[in-house]
Amino acid sequence: MNQQTRTFLTLIKRELWEHRGGFVYTPLIVGAALIVMLLMGAGSAWFWQLKIDGAEAMTEGALKLAETKVPAEQIKLGVQAFLFGTGLVWQAVMFFVLFFYCIGALYDDRRDRSVLFWKSMPVSDLETVASKVVTVLFVAPLLMMTAMMVGHLLLLVVAGVLIASHGGSPTALLWNHANPFPVWGTLLAAQAVNALFLLPHHGWLLMAGAFARGKPFLWAVLPPVLLAVVESFVGFTANFSLSKIVFEFFARRAAAGVAPVTINADFGDERSFSAGLSGTRYAADLSQVLDRLSTADLWIGVAIGLTFIAAAVWLRRYRDESTN
Amino acid sequence: MDTVISARGLSKRYKDKMALDGCDFSVASGRIVGLIGPNGAGKTTAIKAILGLTPYEGELDVLGLDPFSRRHQLMQQVCFIADVAILPRWLRVSEAIDYVEGVHPRFDRARCERFLAATEIKRKSRVRELSKGMVAQLHLALVMAIDARLLVLDEPTLGLDILYRRRFYEQLLNDYFDQTRTILITTHQVEEIEHLLTDLLFIKSGKIALSASMDEVAARYCQVLVGQDRLEAARALKPIAERRMLGKSALLFDGLTPEQAREFGEVHQVGVADLFVAIMGGGVA
């Protein structure tokens, strides 16, 4: 292993040491919370909220009925919706973890002056910022995905036990239809596309952190707000509003960050039941995720994101840390 | 003898004030140089420029590199300890060692472990759990295990008690310093490091006020204890500082020959602190 690779791996490790709480413990806590919710019944009602011939789902009669009457496709869709639904909780939590990580990544060490220690090592500012970007793009999402996969398996076991304890057959109603790989594949793809889609978001936050001498959160959030305020004084022109464009640009991304896939399945009432399903269908569509790759919006965002990151590198290097 | 640092016309302007104003100096290999000046004189700015932490005007060459554009390469050869606060508080001792080992090609882990073995520092502790003195020991152990050519110390013992300060410098001198290394050091406690310095750099209002080796200082400056009867005659030779002690006056001369000096009374070597006050204070304090 050459020195550059070694340095970079060490920098990544450094991020994990500092942010073990956000990147490792938080996803584990999310998993634990979901299992507790499932056990408390809230989760089970949510994912298996069928009324079969007017009977509540979680009764022995209803479950027996479901085994014979509900088509396999329908159960499969239901299980997938459950996996996607819980998967989105991890994804949404990760979005907020990364939001605060990015703000602090190039700010915290300047506040406590430990930046002088990091800068006393033979590591360039580009390498430093790159390690943070790689952490955001790959390391944290993969750790979260790993926790999610383990969590999913545990959730399936617990849900199966719940069904069995209510007199149903967990194999027929759950496990036979619970192949998680398509779900994980879709969420992984969504995560990868999101990494690109959210690049301007994360780039902006990193830059704000590198710029701020104090209150990095305000520096991150205020400029877009101020832009809107200034514009409201200057007056809106009927068909052009910069703040609206900026707001939509970021809001779309924040929405995708919180929920990277849309769940299409609807099990709210008996009607969706009889809607009839044909062929293989997933509760969340992979193509819908990948379609975003061919939009100009995504690639414009990537270019803007890279510009912010370049600015963050520049600021990291030129920002004078002197206090006197 | 190699030159480790050379500055010519080194300047740095902050908005309305020149922190460094055309400094010329050089530091040779194998020296221990004290960079000394009052607060706000430009010490820290000079050190930041040398470490590549701040852009500057003028010429500056450290180990053949331009520090600002080549900081990360320079740091393979240069180590730096600022005051004790700069190790990140969340970092564990074992992580600190792993980190430096991972990024620094010239770090010797066994050497670092050996230094740490002589301390009370536990591997699992976080920096925030260590006392100030232990943090300084940890940082010193990390730095002494790096085979670097230049070590820069900026108030390294600030806030430490006398025991730790003593040990810090003893260790530095006994276990680290040799003729191939160079140490540049700033501190307020001049008396404590006086005996280990080989060179002095005084800085005043962004300008170099004195750049000399200790030998040169000893040859050039002397302090004479003059009795009241000879005071007027001695004053005629224009001492650069004068202060009263025990009924006599201590006069500090620049460029007086030993023979001349002995005529007036007891001759002493000038302490760095006295010299500092004389040169910085601009006369009688």
HADDOCK unambig.tbl for C-alpha pairs under 7 A between the chains (distance, minus, plus):
assign (segid A and resid 6 and name CA) (segid B and resid 102 and name CA) 5.94 0.50 0.50
assign (segid A and resid 6 and name CA) (segid B and resid 103 and name CA) 6.75 0.50 0.50
assign (segid A and resid 7 and name CA) (segid B and resid 102 and name CA) 5.60 0.50 0.50
assign (segid A and resid 7 and name CA) (segid B and resid 103 and name CA) 4.44 0.50 0.50
assign (segid A and resid 10 and name CA) (segid B and resid 99 and name CA) 6.11 0.50 0.50
assign (segid A and resid 10 and name CA) (segid B and resid 102 and name CA) 5.46 0.50 0.50
assign (segid A and resid 10 and name CA) (segid B and resid 103 and name CA) 6.65 0.50 0.50
assign (segid A and resid 18 and name CA) (segid B and resid 90 and name CA) 6.80 0.50 0.50
assign (segid A and resid 113 and name CA) (segid B and resid 86 and name CA) 5.43 0.50 0.50
assign (segid A and resid 114 and name CA) (segid B and resid 86 and name CA) 4.21 0.50 0.50
assign (segid A and resid 114 and name CA) (segid B and resid 87 and name CA) 5.32 0.50 0.50
assign (segid A and resid 114 and name CA) (segid B and resid 88 and name CA) 5.09 0.50 0.50
assign (segid A and resid 116 and name CA) (segid B and resid 86 and name CA) 6.41 0.50 0.50
assign (segid A and resid 117 and name CA) (segid B and resid 86 and name CA) 5.91 0.50 0.50
assign (segid A and resid 117 and name CA) (segid B and resid 87 and name CA) 6.09 0.50 0.50
assign (segid A and resid 120 and name CA) (segid B and resid 75 and name CA) 6.16 0.50 0.50
assign (segid A and resid 120 and name CA) (segid B and resid 79 and name CA) 6.35 0.50 0.50
assign (segid A and resid 120 and name CA) (segid B and resid 80 and name CA) 5.83 0.50 0.50
assign (segid A and resid 121 and name CA) (segid B and resid 72 and name CA) 6.96 0.50 0.50
assign (segid A and resid 121 and name CA) (segid B and resid 75 and name CA) 5.58 0.50 0.50
assign (segid A and resid 121 and name CA) (segid B and resid 104 and name CA) 6.96 0.50 0.50
assign (segid A and resid 122 and name CA) (segid B and resid 72 and name CA) 4.23 0.50 0.50
assign (segid A and resid 122 and name CA) (segid B and resid 73 and name CA) 5.89 0.50 0.50
assign (segid A and resid 122 and name CA) (segid B and resid 75 and name CA) 4.59 0.50 0.50
assign (segid A and resid 122 and name CA) (segid B and resid 76 and name CA) 5.37 0.50 0.50
assign (segid A and resid 122 and name CA) (segid B and resid 103 and name CA) 6.76 0.50 0.50
assign (segid A and resid 122 and name CA) (segid B and resid 104 and name CA) 6.45 0.50 0.50
assign (segid A and resid 123 and name CA) (segid B and resid 72 and name CA) 5.05 0.50 0.50
assign (segid A and resid 124 and name CA) (segid B and resid 72 and name CA) 4.98 0.50 0.50
assign (segid A and resid 318 and name CA) (segid B and resid 54 and name CA) 6.77 0.50 0.50
assign (segid A and resid 320 and name CA) (segid B and resid 54 and name CA) 6.16 0.50 0.50
